[in-house]
Amino acid sequence: MTSSAPSPASASVLDLAPVVPVVVVEDLDDAVPMARALVAGGLPAIEVTLRTPVALDAIRAIAAEVPDAVVGAGTVISARNVADSVAAGARFLVSPGWTDSLLTAMRGAGVPFLPGVSTTSEVVALLERGVSEMKFFPAEAAGGAAYLKSLGSPLPQARFCPTGGITPASAPSYLALKNVGCVGGSWMLPADAVAAKDWARVESLAREAASLR
């Protein structure tokens, strides 16, 4: 899988920044200022999860109004999700897991994608299908940094973006691994800051996250 900063063809999504913010947009009015704060803090790749009714509109707004953002869609679990996300302007796709039909849809979308894995067999199955960059989810529950480290020797061609339960304290242990390109997390978007629309605080937390490696 390849992506960009800012053009998806030039570099992997895994290499845009050490942290990919995992964003759940409840209020569409938050999408653009939130994205601007994250980008200003040094986190250009933004995963907007398809968990709310306004998610696709949020992707559309960020794509149109925050040109320095590389906005993607997360929680992609169907071919319809793939089509709708790309139509809205998503420049990469992230799934919590994968099936052959979902993989086919993502391959055909024309944008980079990170299919989700949590077991060695799933990693091998993707490598057999020519996919070497993946989301490791749920990272902490599935074995954490120790698990990913153990995959490095037998499966060095696989690279990961671990997501799920990662904090500023645990992120460095993942980022120190050769097979980890970045981590996903939402700690730079605390609920109280978002509720207060304190985008300066979000930018500050994003800057701290961007400096983790």
HELIX and SHEET records of a PDB file:
HELIX    1   1 VAL A   13  ASP A   15  5                                   3    
HELIX    2   2 LEU A   28  ASP A   30  5                                   3    
HELIX    3   3 ALA A   31  ALA A   40  1                                  10    
HELIX    4   4 ALA A   55  GLU A   65  1                                  11    
HELIX    5   5 ALA A   79  ALA A   88  1                                  10    
HELIX    6   6 ASP A  100  ARG A  107  1                                   8    
HELIX    7   7 THR A  120  GLU A  128  1                                   9    
HELIX    8   8 GLY A  144  LEU A  151  1                                   8    
HELIX    9   9 ALA A  171  LEU A  175  1                                   5    
HELIX   10  10 ALA A  191  ALA A  195  1                                   5    
HELIX   11  11 TRP A  199  ALA A  210  1                                  12    
SHEET    1   A 4 VAL A  70  GLY A  74  0                                        
SHEET    2   A 4 ALA A  45  THR A  49  1                                        
SHEET    3   A 4 VAL A  19  VAL A  23  1                                        
SHEET    4   A 4 VAL A 183  GLY A 185  1                                        
SHEET    1   B 2 LEU A  93  VAL A  94  0                                        
SHEET    2   B 2 PHE A 113  LEU A 114  1                                        
SHEET    1   C 3 GLY A 116  VAL A 117  0                                        
SHEET    2   C 3 GLU A 133  PHE A 136  1                                        
SHEET    3   C 3 ARG A 159  PRO A 162  1                                        
END                                                                             
